Amino acid sequence: MKIIEPHVHMIARTVQDYERMARMHTVAICEPAFWAGYDRTSPQAFHDYFTHISEFEPTRAAQYLIDHYCWICINPKEAEDVAFSREVISFMPEFLKKPNVLGIGEIGLNKNTRNEMIIFEEQVELALKLDQLIWIHTPHLQDKLKGTKMMLDYLAGHGGVDPARVCFDHTEEHTLPMLHEKGFWCAMTVYPVTKNSPERVIDLVEKFGLDRMIVDASGDWGPSDPATLHDTLFQMRLRGHSDKSVEQLFYNNPCRFLGQSGKFKPQPMDA
């Protein structure tokens, strides 16, 4: 069974993780642009980072027969400085033209400030102007519900946003229902402490179904593990779900959302 990892920060992982994922039948991964664990000191540092994930990281993945794709953005944790953020946004279009860049993400909110929201809105407008997919980071823990509502209200009231081309990531029990109801894609992240467990993810799948649902592990520099995606697959099989349903959640659904970019090569098995 083929697997797609829709969200992982391989810049923070070793080649051993690539090997493990390959042995667990991962054929493609996506790396959204995000925080490096510290605030970058200049916009040029973002240019170097975008170059790394769009040019160098694919060469590491290819050694293990994995296709590597990425997203480009100014992330919400570093979006408080509006002038700084706008300088980063100014050179994003050159990276969005690259053959393995799927769209703008992971944009969103961190502490739900006005400045974060300004930069979120400006990147949404850029995505619409350039016909790009959007991948959204929802805040952690106590800030999640408010921030998710803020972004949902903006997108739903915009008038020019197609929910089928937007995925909200890190959704949980208290945020997924309102997003799913409005037609957005919902990604559930399996990650210690701040996000979901495999059991909680499959609980949500059993409640809301498979349509427009995605699972990711979001492996990064923190206490995370790309293998939690496969732990969740195993949990789904333990509960008696069919191989067809498992394949839809862990392969076909990511293919369908990401394939809208026109750059993502894997195709749904049931197409």
C-alpha positions in Angstrom: 0.0 0.0 0.0 1.4 3.4 -1.0 1.5 6.2 1.5 1.8 10.0 1.2 3.1 12.2 4.0 1.4 15.6 3.4 3.3 17.5 6.1 6.8 17.0 7.3 9.8 19.3 7.9 12.6 17.3 6.5 15.1 20.1 6.9 15.0 19.1 10.6 15.2 15.3 10.0 18.0 12.9 9.2 18.4 10.6 6.2 17.5 7.7 8.5 13.9 9.2 8.6 13.9 9.1 4.8 15.0 5.4 4.9 12.3 4.5 7.5 9.6 6.2 5.5 10.6 4.5 2.3 10.6 1.1 4.1 7.0 2.0 5.2 6.0 2.5 1.6 6.0 6.3 1.6 6.2 7.5 -2.1 5.8 11.2 -1.7 6.2 13.9 1.0 5.3 17.6 1.3 7.3 20.1 3.3 5.5 23.3 4.2 7.6 26.4 4.9 7.6 27.1 8.6 9.5 28.3 11.7 13.1 27.1 12.2 12.9 26.9 15.9 14.2 30.5 16.1 13.3 33.7 14.4 15.3 34.3 11.3 17.5 37.4 11.3 16.8 38.7 7.8 14.5 38.2 4.8 17.5 36.7 3.0 17.5 33.9 5.4 14.1 33.0 4.1 15.4 33.1 0.6 18.1 30.6 1.6 15.5 28.4 3.4 13.2 28.4 0.4 16.1 27.4 -1.8 17.0 24.5 0.5 13.5 23.0 0.6 12.8 23.5 -3.1 16.2 22.4 -4.5 18.4 20.5 -2.0 15.9 18.6 0.0 14.4 16.8 -3.1 17.9 15.4 -3.8 18.0 13.7 -0.3 14.5 12.3 -0.8 15.3 10.9 -4.2 18.1 8.8 -2.8 15.3 6.8 -1.1 12.9 6.8 -4.1 10.6 9.4 -2.5 9.2 12.4 -4.4 9.7 15.6 -2.4 7.4 18.6 -2.8 7.2 21.9 -0.8 5.2 25.0 0.0 6.4 28.6 0.3 5.3 31.3 2.7 6.1 33.6 5.6 5.0 31.5 8.5 2.7 32.9 11.3 5.3 32.7 14.1 7.4 35.2 12.2 4.7 37.3 10.7 4.4 39.9 13.5 6.8 42.3 11.7 4.7 43.4 8.7 7.5 45.2 6.8 9.8 42.2 7.3 7.1 39.8 6.1 6.3 41.9 3.1 9.9 41.7 2.0 9.7 37.9 2.1 6.4 37.9 0.2 8.0 40.0 -2.5 10.3 37.2 -3.6 7.9 34.3 -3.1 6.6 34.3 -6.7 10.0 33.2 -8.0 9.8 30.1 -5.9 6.2 29.4 -6.7 7.2 28.8 -10.3 9.4 25.9 -9.4 8.2 22.4 -10.5 8.0 20.9 -7.0 6.4 23.9 -5.2 2.7 23.2 -4.7 1.4 26.5 -3.4 1.4 28.9 -0.4 1.7 27.4 3.0 1.7 26.9 5.9 0.3 30.3 6.4 -2.0 31.0 9.3 -2.0 32.4 12.8 0.1 31.9 15.9 -1.1 34.2 18.7 -4.0 35.6 16.7 -2.7 39.2 16.5 -3.8 41.8 14.0 -0.4 41.8 12.3 -0.5 38.1 11.8 -3.9 38.4 10.3 -2.7 41.1 7.9 0.0 38.9 6.6 -2.3 35.9 6.4 -4.8 37.9 4.3 -2.0 39.3 2.0 -0.7 35.8 1.3 -4.3 34.5 0.6 -4.6 37.3 -1.9 -1.3 36.4 -3.5 -2.4 32.7 -3.8 -5.6 33.8 -5.5 -3.8 36.1 -7.8 -1.4 33.4 -8.9 -3.9 30.5 -8.7 -2.1 28.6 -6.0 -3.3 26.0 -3.5 -3.3 27.1 0.2 -2.2 25.1 3.2 -3.1 26.7 6.6 -1.5 26.3 10.0 -4.0 26.6 12.9 -2.7 27.8 16.2 -1.7 25.5 19.1 -3.7 24.7 22.2 -5.6 27.6 23.8 -5.2 29.8 20.7 -6.6 27.2 18.3 -10.3 27.8 18.4 -10.2 31.6 18.2 -7.6 31.6 15.5 -9.4 29.0 13.4 -12.6 31.0 13.6 -10.8 34.2 12.6 -9.4 32.6 9.4 -12.6 30.7 8.6 -14.7 33.9 8.9 -12.3 35.7 6.6 -12.1 33.0 3.9 -15.9 32.2 4.0 -16.8 35.8 3.7 -14.2 36.6 1.0 -16.2 35.6 -2.0 -13.3 34.5 -4.1 -11.9 31.5 -2.2 -12.7 28.0 -3.3 -12.8 25.8 -0.2 -11.8 22.8 -2.3 -8.4 24.4 -2.9 -7.7 25.2 0.8 -6.5 22.7 3.5 -6.6 23.6 7.2 -4.0 21.6 9.1 -3.7 20.6 12.8 -7.5 20.3 13.1 -9.0 18.7 16.2 -12.4 17.8 17.7 -13.3 21.4 18.4 -12.2 22.9 15.0 -12.7 20.2 12.4 -16.6 20.2 12.3 -17.0 23.9 11.3 -14.3 23.6 8.7 -15.6 20.4 7.2 -19.1 21.8 7.1 -17.9 24.8 5.0 -16.3 22.5 2.4 -12.6 22.9 3.3 -10.1 20.1 3.4 -9.2 19.1 7.0 -5.8 17.7 7.9 -5.3 16.0 11.3 -1.8 16.0 12.7 -0.4 13.1 14.8 2.0 14.8 17.2 2.8 14.5 20.9 1.3 17.0 23.4 0.1 19.8 21.1 -2.0 17.8 18.6 -3.6 14.5 18.0 -3.0 10.8 18.8 -3.7 8.0 16.3 -6.8 7.0 18.3 -8.3 10.5 18.2 -7.6 10.8 14.5 -9.5 7.6 13.7 -12.3 8.7 16.0 -12.8 11.8 13.9 -12.7 9.8 10.7 -15.3 7.5 12.0 -17.5 10.4 13.0 -17.1 12.6 9.9 -16.2 10.1 7.1 -13.4 10.1 4.6 -14.4 13.0 2.3 -11.9 15.9 2.4 -9.9 14.3 5.3 -6.1 14.0 5.4 -3.7 12.7 8.0 -0.1 13.9 8.6 2.7 13.5 11.2 4.3 17.0 10.9 7.7 15.6 11.9 10.1 18.5 12.8 12.8 19.5 15.3 10.6 18.8 18.3 9.5 15.5 20.0 7.9 14.1 16.8 8.2 11.1 14.6 7.2 10.6 10.9 6.3 7.0 11.8 3.2 8.3 13.8 1.5 8.5 10.4 1.9 4.8 10.0 0.8 4.2 13.6 -2.4 5.9 12.7 -2.8 3.7 9.6 -2.3 0.6 11.8 -4.9 1.9 14.3 -7.4 2.2 11.4 -6.7 -1.3 10.3 -7.0 -2.6 13.9 -10.5 -1.2 14.0 -11.5 -3.2 11.0 -11.6 -0.6 8.3 -11.2 -1.9 4.8 -8.0 -1.7 2.8 -9.9 0.5 0.3 -10.8 3.0 3.1 -7.3 3.0 4.4 -5.9 3.6 1.0 -8.4 6.5 0.5 -7.3 8.3 3.6 -3.6 7.8 3.4 -3.0 7.9 -0.4 -6.0 8.9 -2.6 -7.2 11.9 -0.5 -3.7 13.6 -0.5 -3.4 12.9 -4.2 -6.8 14.6 -4.9 -6.0 17.7 -2.9 -2.4 18.1 -3.9 -3.0 17.1 -7.5 -5.0 20.3 -8.0 -1.6 22.1 -8.2 -0.9 20.5 -11.5 2.6 19.6 -10.2 2.0 16.7 -7.9 2.8 13.5 -9.8 1.2 10.6 -7.9 -2.3 9.8 -9.0 -5.2 8.3 -7.0 -5.4 4.6 -7.2 -9.2 4.7 -7.8 -9.0 7.3 -10.6 
